[in-house]
């Protein structure tokens, strides 16, 4: 699960806020330790693909398609905004192609 591991790697860099993440395999992970708190449930791994390929627009599309949900959208936004510098590599054009290829590989091997 390269997509899952990549996501968890980047979320480990959260230094502002506390995020509880539930993945489609029902595993729960916690990141950060102080500041606003939010629960993010990824219902479908396609949410990650959309976020990596389309950024904020993909994030919104994933919400509309119910690929992810949260108990507090405002706190989730504050957590991501407060940690934006930590996510810069994930969102950079240089690494974007790498992660899109990882996601494509993942979906070619698995159907959800």
Secondary structure in CASP SS format (residue, H / E / C, confidence):
PFRMAT SS
TARGET T0000
AUTHOR 0000-0000-0000
METHOD secondary structure of the structure
MODEL  1
X C 1.00
X H 1.00
X H 1.00
X H 1.00
X H 1.00
X H 1.00
X H 1.00
X H 1.00
X H 1.00
X H 1.00
X H 1.00
X C 1.00
X C 1.00
X C 1.00
X C 1.00
X C 1.00
X E 1.00
X E 1.00
X E 1.00
X E 1.00
X E 1.00
X E 1.00
X C 1.00
X C 1.00
X C 1.00
X C 1.00
X C 1.00
X E 1.00
X E 1.00
X E 1.00
X E 1.00
X E 1.00
X E 1.00
X E 1.00
X C 1.00
X C 1.00
X E 1.00
X E 1.00
X E 1.00
X E 1.00
X E 1.00
X E 1.00
X C 1.00
X C 1.00
X C 1.00
X H 1.00
X H 1.00
X H 1.00
X H 1.00
X H 1.00
X H 1.00
X H 1.00
X H 1.00
X H 1.00
X C 1.00
X H 1.00
X H 1.00
X H 1.00
X H 1.00
X H 1.00
X H 1.00
X H 1.00
X H 1.00
X H 1.00
X C 1.00
X C 1.00
X C 1.00
X E 1.00
X E 1.00
X E 1.00
X C 1.00
X C 1.00
X H 1.00
X H 1.00
X H 1.00
X H 1.00
X H 1.00
X H 1.00
X H 1.00
X H 1.00
X H 1.00
X H 1.00
X C 1.00
X H 1.00
X H 1.00
X H 1.00
X H 1.00
X H 1.00
X H 1.00
X H 1.00
X H 1.00
X C 1.00
X H 1.00
X H 1.00
X H 1.00
X H 1.00
X H 1.00
X H 1.00
X H 1.00
X H 1.00
X H 1.00
X H 1.00
X H 1.00
X H 1.00
X H 1.00
X H 1.00
X H 1.00
X H 1.00
X H 1.00
X C 1.00
X C 1.00
X C 1.00
END
